[in-house]
């Protein structure tokens, strides 16, 4: 296909050639019409001149000879004939009986068939001031006619002058010859000029390509394209490319952090597992210690299995391969079930559970995923609430949405950390989360956010450091509370917009 520069040059050359051809055709048509008008004007002028000459010379002796003797044919006298011979075109004079009084030498020199055709066309003309075009074998002519009226007996009735159309044909031919000579030169100059202009126009784009080429891997994504004054389109392209590179830099950074965090999360349980297995296999280990080592190893295996399952869930969600079942769910029944589980967990952790505000609500979705969402929120709230604190669970209706909220009186989250809490492997207080009872992977909230988005809802958080947090899952109702009309179906697959990442 060639480069864009070459294609633009060829397109410009094609457009120029087409324009040149159309211009040439227009000029040819205009030139031919002008030449024809000149031919008609010449015929009209000459017939007027012949008529004026006849008028002026009619008083001369023997100007027009009309003899009553039948042996002497009427004709134009020699004095007038000498004056008429100065005209080079076809001249024909007829009397009142259409008898030929005079024909010019050029008319007499025509082949017999052409002469008869021309005289027949002349005799057929009846209206003065009009012209007629006659196609002859040897030439094409334009005939103009004038009528002479005399008092008394008319000796000359009609005068005709025929002018060849050859000049009207030769003028366009000369123009075509000129264009054929000059046209290729103009086309070559235009193509060369277009190629230079295209090269200059694409020079900023070439520099942009070089800059993009220099960004070859994730380590070069900090670089940005220079935005100059090359033109509005290229500036917009540079801005969009910079935005894309920025998103790629963010994605690569998240991927590196994800890899590092996943490796770190797997490294610790693997090290503990290896130590436990080695202790259990040691011949000096007592039987009760071997059982403890195997129990600890099983806990680490369970922990790694949970991590792998969480990662697999998020990976499938990103690819849109995680199915979300669409069933009618009585959300208040699910909320009460979660409250019962929360009270068991809260009793062990010394945290009071309050669930005084739960209203009836029905949504469409996946019961297992929604249970996972609610339990994750409740478990996190209990985990980070000190003994003696309170976790409040509520389910209310706000417009056409059901809001499931979990409020705790825990240590809260700093304002600077709030934008990142839904990122994978991110924890607001890493030293706090390393505690044995609070250890986690930093994937729970990312999964919760995906579940909320997959059901057409959202997950929001409000928190202040030292004063607790409020997590709210907003889910669309299956039936609007006032109109009774069904809401649009929520997404049925994991590709819901805003999947955590």
N, C-alpha and C positions, 0 to 999 in steps of 0.2 A: 504493500500500500504506500510505502514511502513516508517521509516525515510530514508533519503538519505544515511545515513551511513550504515544502514542495507542493502539497495538495492545495494550499491556499493560493500559491502562485499559479498553478494550473487552473484553478477555479477563476482567478482574476483574469487570466489570459483568455479563458473561454468566454467569460462575460464581456471582456473587451472586444473579442472577435465578433461575438453576436451583436454587440452594440454597433461595431463598425459596419457590419453587414447591413443591419437595419438602417443605419444612417446613410449608407451608400444607396440602398434601395429608395429611401425617401428622397435623396438628392437626385437620383436618376429619374424618378417619377416627376419631381418638380422641374428638372431640367428639360425633360421631354415635353411636359406641358408648356413650359416657357418657349421651347423651340417651335412647338406647334402653333402657339399664339403668334410667334414671329412669322411663321410661314403664312398663316391666315392673314395677318396684318400686311404682309408683303403682297399677297394676292389682291387684297382689298385696295391697297394703295395703288398698285399698278393698273387695276381696272379703272380706278378713278382717273389716273393719269391718261390712260388711253382715251377715256371718254372726254376729258378736257381737251386733248389733242384733236380729237375729231371735231369738237365744237369749234375750236379755234381755226382749224384748217378747212372747214366745210365751205367757207366762202371762196376758197381758191378755185381757179378753173380746173375742171377735170378732177376735182377732189374725189367725187363719187360718181362714177360713170353708170348711168342707167339709160340704156338705149331701147327705143321701141322696136327696133329691128330684132326679129327673133333669132337672127343668126349671130347677133352680138350679145354675149351674155353679160349681165350686170356685174360690176366689180368695183374695187377701190382703185382710184386713179393713182398714177405714179407719184405725184407730189406727196400725197398722204401716206402711200406705201413706204416711201423712203423714211419718213418719220417713224412709222410703226416698226420698222426693222431694227430700231435701236433697242427694243425690248427683247431680252434673251429668253423669256419664258414662253409658254404656250399661249398664243393669242388667237382668238377666233371671233369673227364678226359675221353675224347673220342678218338678213333683211327680214322684212315683215312676213315673208313666206317661208322663213327658216332656210332660205337659200344662202349658201356660204359665199359671202362677199370677200372674206380675207382669212387666210390662215398663215401663221408665222412659219418661218423655215423650220424651226425646231418641231412644230406640230406636224409639218409635212414630212419630216425625217423619221417620224415614228413608224413602227411596223403597222401594216394595214389593220390588223386586228385591234391593236391598241388605239389607233387613230379613230376607228369606227366606234370603239367603246367610249372614248373620251367625248366625241361629238354627240353620240347618243345621250350620254349623261348630261351634256350641256343643253341639248334641245329639250330634255325632260325637266330642266329647271324652270320654274314659273314665278318664283317670288324673288324680287330683287333685294339686295342686302343680305341674303343668305349665302352660305357656302356649301359645297358638296365635296365629299371625299370619294375618289375613284381609284380603285386598285387596278393597275395595269400590269401586264407581264414584265415590262421593262422598268416600270417605276410606279410609285404611288403619288397622286397629285391631289391638290386642293383647288377647286374651281370657284371663282367669284364672278358674279354677273351684274351688269348694269344695263338699263333700258334707256334708249334715246328716242325722245318724242320730237317730231318736226311738224310744223304747221303745214297743212296741205298734205301733199303726197309724201309718205315716209320712205326715205331711201335706205336708212340704217335703223334697224329695230333693236337688236341686242348685241352686247359686247361681252366676251368671256375672256378671262385670264386664268390660266392654270399654272400653279407653282408646285414644283417637286417637293415632296416631303423628305428628300434625302438629307438635308441639313438637320432636320429634327431627329433623324436616326444617327447621324454622324456625331452630333454633340454628346449624347449618352455614351457612344462607343469611345470617344476620346476620354470621357470622364472615367469609364471602366478601365481603360488602359492606364490612365494615371493612377487610379487606385491600386491596380495590380502591381504597379511599380513601387508606389509609396507604402501600400498596406503592409507588406512583409517587414519593411523597415520599422514602421510604427509598432507592429506586433512585437518584434524583437526588443525594441526599446522599452515597451510597456512591460514585457515579461521580466526583463532585467531589472527595471525599476521596482516592480512588484516584489521580486525576490529580495532586493535590498531592503525594501520597507518591511517585508515580513520578517527578515532576519533581525532588523532593529527592534521590531515589535516583540519578537520572541526572546530577545536577549535577557530581559528580566526573568522570563520563565526559565531560561537555561540556568541562570544563576540560582533560581529557586530549586531547580532539580538537583543541582550540585550540592546545595545545602541539605536537601532532604536525603541525598545519597550519603552525605557525611554522617547522618544519624543512622548508624548501622545496627546498633544493639541498644539494650536497655540502659547501658551506661552513658549513652550520648543523648538521652531524651531530655536532659536539662537545657539543651540548646534550643533556640527559637529562630524562626526565619526572620530576616530583616524585612521590614515593611517600608518600602520607599514610596516614590511618587510615580510609579510606572503606569498607573491607570487604575480606575475604580475597580475593574474586574479583577486584576491581579492583586490589588490590595485586599479585596474581599477573599480571594483564594488564599492569600498568605494568612489572613486572620483565621479562616476556618482550619487551615493546616496547623496553625499554632494551637488552636483549641483541641484538635485531634491529638497532637503530640502531647499536650498537657494531660489529656485523658489517658493516653497510653502510658505516660510517666506515672500517673496515679495507679493505673492497673498493674504496671510492672512492680511498683513499690509495694502494692498490696499483695502481689504474688510472692515477692521476696519475703515479706513479713509473714505471709501465710505459711510458706515453706519452712522458715526458721521457727515459727511458733509450733507448727505441727511436729517438726523434728524434736523440738525441746519437750513438747508434751509427751512424745513417745519415748524420748530418751530416759526420762526419770523412771517411769514404770518398768521399762525394759531392764534398767540397771537393778532395780529392786527385785524384779522377777528372777533375774540371773543369780543374784545373791541368795535369794530364798531357795532356788533350785539347787545351787551348789551346797548350801547348808543342809538341805534335806538329803542330798546324796552323800554327804560326808559320813564315813564309817564311825566317826567319834561322836556324832550327834545322837542325843538320846531320842527315844521314841516320841515323847511328848513334845520336844522341841522340833522334831521333824514334822509333826502334825501342825504345829503353829506356823512353820515355814511354808508348808504347802497351802495352808489357809491364806497366808499373806500373798502367796503367789497367785492363788485363785482370785483374790481381790484385785490384783494388778491386771490380770487377764480380763476380768470384768470391766475394769476401768478403760483399758485399751479398746475393748469391744464397743463400749459406749462412745468413745471418741471416733472410732471408725464408722459406726452407724450414723453419728451426727454428720461427719464429713460426707458420707455417702448420700444422706438426705439432702444436704445443701447442694452437692454436685448434681444430683438428679433434678433438683429444683431449678438450678441454673440452666440446665439443658432442656427443661420443659418436659421431662420424662416421668415426673412424679404425679401420679393420678390423685385428684381430689374428688372424692365421691360427693354427689349432690343428693342429699337426703333431707327430708324435713326433720328438724331438730328442735325439741322444746328446750330452749336455752336455760330457762330457770331450773329445770330438773338437773341439767348438767352442772349448773352453778352450785346447787345444793349438794350434789355429790362431791364436788371439789371442796366445798366448805367442810364437809365431814372429814375428808382426808386432811385438810389443813388443820383441823382441830387436833387430830391425832399427832401430827408433826409439831404443832405449836405446844401441845402438852409436854412433849419430850424436851422441847427447846426452852420452855418457860416463857412462851409468848402467848398473849391473849388474842383470840380470834373473834372479831366482831363482824356479823353478817346480818344486820337488821333490815337492810334495804335490798330486797330481791323481788323484782316484779316479773310478771309473765311476759315471755318473748319467744318468738319462733323465727328461726333462720333456716337457710338451706346451706348444707355443707357436709363436711366430713367429721363425724362424731369423734373418731379417734384423734384426728389432728386438732380439733378444738379442745378436747380434753388435755392434750399435750400442751397446748398454748396456755390454758388456764393454770394447769399444775406447775408449769415452769415459772409463771409469774408469781404464784403463791409460794413456791419453794424458795425462789430468790428473796422474796420479802422476808420470810421466816429466817433464812440463812443469815441475812445481814441486819437483823433486828436483835438488839441485846436482850437478855433476860429481863422480864418485867415490862417489855414493850408491847405494842399493840399493832396487829395487822387487821385492817378493815377491808372487807370484801363487799362489793356492791354490784348490782345489775339494774340499770335504769334505762328508760327509753328517752331518747333525744331526737325528736322529729321522726325520721324513717330509719333510725339506727338504734341498735342496742349497744350500750356502753358497759363493758365489764371492767371494773376498776379494782386495783389492789393498792391500798395505801398503807405504808409502814411508818414507824417512828424510829427507823434505823439511822445509820450514820450519814445517809444521803450521798449525793454525787456532786462533785464540784462543777461549776458552770462551764469551765474549760473542757471538761470531759464529756459533757452531754452529747455533742455532735458525733462522738465515736462509739457510743455504748452498743450500737447495733452492728459494729464491725466484728468480723470473725477473729477470735483469739484475743480480743481486747478486753481488758479489765481495768476498771477505774482505779482500783487500789491493789496493785500486784502483791505488795507485801502482805496486805490483809487477806487476799484470796489464796495465798499459799498456806494459810492455816489449815490444819488437818481436816477440821469439820467444814471448812468453807472452800476447800479446793475445788476448782472447776476448770473447764477448758475455754471458757469465753465464747462458746457457740450457742448457748441456750437462747439468748436474746435475738441472735441472728435467725435462728429457726423460728422463734415466735413471730418476728416481723414477716418472714416469708409466709407463714400460715395465715396471718391476718391479711396480707396482700392477696394470697391465693383465694380468699373468700370475698374479695372485693372490698375489704375494709382497710384499716390502718392501725398502727400501734404507736402511741405517743407516750412521752414521759415528762414529768415535771418533778424537779428535785432541788433541794438546797442542802448544802453540806452541813451535816450535824442535825438536820431537822427532818430527815426522812424523804421518801420518794413516793410518787404516784404514777403507776403504769396503767394505761387505759387502752383496751382493745375495742375498737369501734367496728361493728359488723352491721351490714344492711339487713333489715328485716325481710322475711319472706313475704309478708303482707303488710301494706301500709296501714297504720292504726286507724286512720280516719276514713280513707276512701275505700279500703278493702281490696284495692287493686294490687296485683302481684308486681313486685319490683323486677327489673331486668335480671336475668340469671347471672350469677357471679361466675368468674372464670373457673373452668373445670380442670385446668392443668396448672403445673407449677410455673408456667411462664408468665404469671401475673406481674403486672408492671411494678417496678420497684423492688424486685427480689433482692434480698440482702447480698451484699457483695463485697 
